[in-house]
């Protein structure tokens, strides 16, 4: 169970257990204090003359340091902001020029390859390609790649639809299949043995893109005969001079390998380390990447790329153009930002049929910029901290002497001024303040020596009471977040002191708890007086300590009962909650003392077992204040609270209930503790005073009363935070709710007038209670009798009608 221990201002240790009267200093002793104070004042030690500093000079120095640090921080912040903006602008311009340079290099290389194919066609237009040297294609391939800035061509071939030559290979044709042999040297002479056999060479994809306007290029396709790679072909054709029909064509292939190397070389020549790829607009295939070099065996799209970073770049472009690559205009550059960089895309459209999109991811150097800003901020912060530390040191030097003297003479002024241990400041202004302050303290000590101690206690209490009130509110709310905040009359320092300087009674609502030591009569008969005194000391020690920590007021101890009241002598917010929580603490601590200390002492165990503890709590209006003479005052409570507590306690003893409360207390703690209804009592109004000597029976019967519901308080409802604690607490809450479930259902039925169902529920509860405790539940027995009586009354009333 979670326990609340409010850290409140304790009472003076001189307060007696048996009386609420404060001890009074005799007049002759107070006069002696005045004489001692006068002697002490005559022996005042004057500060010695020595060199001092000016606090004005120190404050000026502090102001200059703070101003310099502030200017430094402000200028650094402005510099960082301007630098960041300027760097972003410069980087954007540089990135645009860099991208244009890369696209220009790729475009010029492709145009150079197409120009080579046209030149070759014109150079050998008069030759019979069916009778040319077999190695001419190989030599053309080598010379073409040497001419281009980056080797781009994968293969070169001539054909009329059935003949072709490729890189490092020569071809023979027959009617059934095509036979390839690897070239042996630069001349590409045929080897005696054949190496590879394949199906008939098919150039249908090349013949479909023939154009009269010049070189034409195909879309990318997968070549599973020669290269086993994704390639694209660009061809130009030659017409027969006599028939004007297709005579032969010359073409070259570009593979994903060579195109990816071109892309990588273009980026490397720009001294840039970034990621790029080339997309085919019509098919949305990825035909080149620079990191890593694309060597795909099959065609890939931006959705199927294996490299995650490249796939993210492609998908970002795809989403930003609304999933339509054709929405990018030809020869136009588009750009947009993504986390960690900028993506630029250029659509390259050529007359040869090439329609590609070059995509480049450019880093914004945010990481480097962030590191620079952090370093600059740390430097500025260091400069500022140095200024702050110097300022704090100077401030401490100025303020510390004042703080020392205020701590030395802070309320309740219980320590005397020790001039020998008092240190004066080196600052002359502070030194003058210290001198004047010590004189004021001596004067206050003279006044305090003639004020009664109980008044001094209240004079010193306002500041502590405020702290106590705030602490109590926080701790009560932390115990249960559902506590309702009750309004209470706020008291300022003058309002709190006035009732104790004047004789007065104020009406206010208080909470009173009565603690009863059951079995005390057996102790008086069976034990020695020393053992009885030990038990009473332990009992009262627990009650007093809880009273002190809860800011309560301890009443007189009579026989085997003690009372604590809250909001009577001191203002206590949420006094109903504080009273119930404190009462639970008292009983828990008393049980602990009984189980640990008393059982291990010389007290007989049978006597210890007979001791039980009961508590009755109520909240009502009373008249309370200071009553006494000019020389003696005490806090008194006038009202019907004592008689009402006796009635409630008798009911608790009858039903063997540990803690019994009124409905006012329950409403303030409804969601904090398990509870059950145990009966109703007629309690007297607050202004009804009952005297055991003069009050007659008729007078008592004529007094104003009101029915008050009484409840038994059970275990506290824990407040948990973690999931594991919540699971355990849920099970514990279920067990606690099941304990009185049938009983509470029976009470509800009884209050509704359904006595038969109520009796049935009480019997179920009684059976469960007997299984656990091996005895009857006195509360349930009492309710069953009430239920039976109500049933008979209802039956008789029915028969009469």
Secondary structure, 3 states (H helix, E strand, C coil): CCCCCCCCCCCCCCCCCCCCECCCCCHHHHHHHHHHHHHHHHCCCCCCCCCCECHHHHHHHHHHHHHHHHHHHHHHHHHHHHHHHHHHHHHHHHHHHHHHHHHHHHHHHHHHHHHHHHHHHHHCCCCCHHHCCCCHHHHHHHHHHHHCCCCCCCEEEEECCCCCCECCEEEEECCCCEEEEECCCCCCCCCCCCCEEECCCCCHHHHCCCCCCCCEECCCEEECCCCCEEEEEEEEEEECCCCCCEEEEEEEEEEHHHHHHHHHHHHHHCCCCCEEEEEECCCCEEEEECCCCCCCCCCEECCCCCCHHHHHHHHHHHHHCCCCHHHCCCCCEEEEEECCEEEEEEEEECCCCCEEEEEEEEECCHHHHHHHHHHHHHHHHHHHHHHHHHHHHHHHHHHHHHHHHHHHCCCCCCCCCCCCCCCCCCEHHHHHHHHHHHHHHHHHHHHHCCCCHHHHHHHCHHHHHHHHHHHHHHHHHHHCCCCCCCCCCCCCHHHHHHHHHCCEEEEEEEEEEEEEEECHHHHHHHCCHHHHHHHHHHHHHHHHHHHHHCCCEECCCECCEEEEEECCCCCCCCHHHHHHHHHHHHHHHHHHHHHHHHHHCCCCHHHHHHCEEEEEEEEEEEEEEEEECCCCEEEEEECCHHHHHHHHHHHHHHHCCCEEEEHHHHHHCCCCEEEEEEEEEEEECCCCCCCCCCCCHHHHHHCCEEEEEEEEEEEECCCCCCHHHHHHHHHHHHHHHHHCHHHHHHHHHHHHCCHHHHHHHHHHHHHHHHHHHCCCCHHHHHHHHHHHHHHHHHHHHHHHC
